[in-house]
Amino acid sequence: MHIAEGYLPPLHAAAWGVASAPFVVHGVRALTREVKEHPESTLLLGASGAFTFVLSALKLPSVTGSCSHPTGTGLGAILFRPPIMAVLGTITLLFQALLLAHGGLTTLGANAFSMAIVGPWAGYGVYRLLRRFDVPLMVSVFFGAFFADLTTYCVTSVQLALAFPDPSTGFLGALAKFGAIFAVTQIPLAVSEGLLTVLVMRLLIQSSKGELTRLGVLLQGGAAAKDGTTTGATVR
């Protein structure tokens, strides 16, 4: 997913940077408010960022100018909602570009838009939808992480197709080619990330039940969670 430094035409790179900026600015405000009002969440925020950093640093070659890997953004989106994940994901991408030569500064906006913005919103949307229909927590977490990962690569395919349309079939032909190449490696990776996210969530339930209850991931005493569902059970 990390589009390499200098791979996108300058106009495309600038446009994706402009598109990403409002989400990141909004996320900075949400993150500042979260830390100010709930300083005890700092450790969990750090864990969410580290989870994203480690998973998204695993590179599997996929197509010239890009690569495939898990994203790790579904967990943070479920815990803290997508605006905060926009910041954590962008910081992750910035450090990877500077320290690991993974991605780039010119393509930071494009990479952030796919991995730190659209992916978390898609994953969180699926998670909330499933929870609203009373789907068990761990099943919802799995599909939230799965779609956060897979949607990221769908957006990357669109970005590359826009930048490099096929000479004969144009944008749609290029989109089909990029999408097909990514799908070969990304679907099993998305499944693996979903399973790993479920495992991490189970560990967090054991170690941070109070914090997860405050965040609305767990329910207690029939109180309404922030996704609108109610139940007397803590974990379903």
Secondary structure in CASP SS format (residue, H / E / C, confidence):
PFRMAT SS
TARGET T0000
AUTHOR 0000-0000-0000
METHOD secondary structure of the structure
MODEL  1
M C 1.00
H C 1.00
I C 1.00
A C 1.00
E C 1.00
G C 1.00
Y C 1.00
L C 1.00
P C 1.00
P H 1.00
L H 1.00
H H 1.00
A H 1.00
A H 1.00
A H 1.00
W H 1.00
G H 1.00
V H 1.00
A H 1.00
S H 1.00
A H 1.00
P H 1.00
F H 1.00
V H 1.00
V H 1.00
H H 1.00
G H 1.00
V H 1.00
R H 1.00
A H 1.00
L H 1.00
T H 1.00
R H 1.00
E H 1.00
V H 1.00
K H 1.00
E H 1.00
H C 1.00
P H 1.00
E H 1.00
S H 1.00
T H 1.00
L H 1.00
L H 1.00
L H 1.00
G H 1.00
A H 1.00
S H 1.00
G H 1.00
A H 1.00
F H 1.00
T H 1.00
F H 1.00
V H 1.00
L H 1.00
S H 1.00
A C 1.00
L C 1.00
K C 1.00
L E 1.00
P E 1.00
S E 1.00
V E 1.00
T C 1.00
G C 1.00
S E 1.00
C E 1.00
S E 1.00
H C 1.00
P C 1.00
T C 1.00
G C 1.00
T H 1.00
G H 1.00
L H 1.00
G H 1.00
A H 1.00
I H 1.00
L H 1.00
F H 1.00
R C 1.00
P H 1.00
P H 1.00
I H 1.00
M H 1.00
A H 1.00
V H 1.00
L H 1.00
G H 1.00
T H 1.00
I H 1.00
T H 1.00
L H 1.00
L H 1.00
F H 1.00
Q H 1.00
A H 1.00
L H 1.00
L H 1.00
L C 1.00
A C 1.00
H C 1.00
G C 1.00
G C 1.00
L C 1.00
T C 1.00
T C 1.00
L H 1.00
G H 1.00
A H 1.00
N H 1.00
A H 1.00
F H 1.00
S H 1.00
M H 1.00
A H 1.00
I H 1.00
V H 1.00
G H 1.00
P H 1.00
W H 1.00
A H 1.00
G H 1.00
Y H 1.00
G H 1.00
V H 1.00
Y H 1.00
R H 1.00
L H 1.00
L H 1.00
R H 1.00
R H 1.00
F C 1.00
D C 1.00
V C 1.00
P C 1.00
L H 1.00
M H 1.00
V H 1.00
S H 1.00
V H 1.00
F H 1.00
F H 1.00
G H 1.00
A H 1.00
F H 1.00
F H 1.00
A H 1.00
D H 1.00
L H 1.00
T H 1.00
T H 1.00
Y H 1.00
C H 1.00
V H 1.00
T H 1.00
S H 1.00
V H 1.00
Q H 1.00
L H 1.00
A H 1.00
L H 1.00
A H 1.00
F C 1.00
P C 1.00
D E 1.00
P C 1.00
S C 1.00
T C 1.00
G H 1.00
F H 1.00
L H 1.00
G H 1.00
A H 1.00
L H 1.00
A H 1.00
K H 1.00
F H 1.00
G H 1.00
A H 1.00
I H 1.00
F H 1.00
A H 1.00
V H 1.00
T H 1.00
Q H 1.00
I H 1.00
P H 1.00
L H 1.00
A H 1.00
V H 1.00
S H 1.00
E H 1.00
G H 1.00
L H 1.00
L H 1.00
T H 1.00
V H 1.00
L H 1.00
V H 1.00
M H 1.00
R H 1.00
L H 1.00
L H 1.00
I H 1.00
Q H 1.00
S H 1.00
S C 1.00
K H 1.00
G H 1.00
E H 1.00
L H 1.00
T H 1.00
R H 1.00
L H 1.00
G C 1.00
V C 1.00
L C 1.00
L C 1.00
Q C 1.00
G C 1.00
G C 1.00
A C 1.00
A E 1.00
A C 1.00
K C 1.00
D C 1.00
G C 1.00
T C 1.00
T E 1.00
T C 1.00
G C 1.00
A C 1.00
T C 1.00
V C 1.00
R C 1.00
END
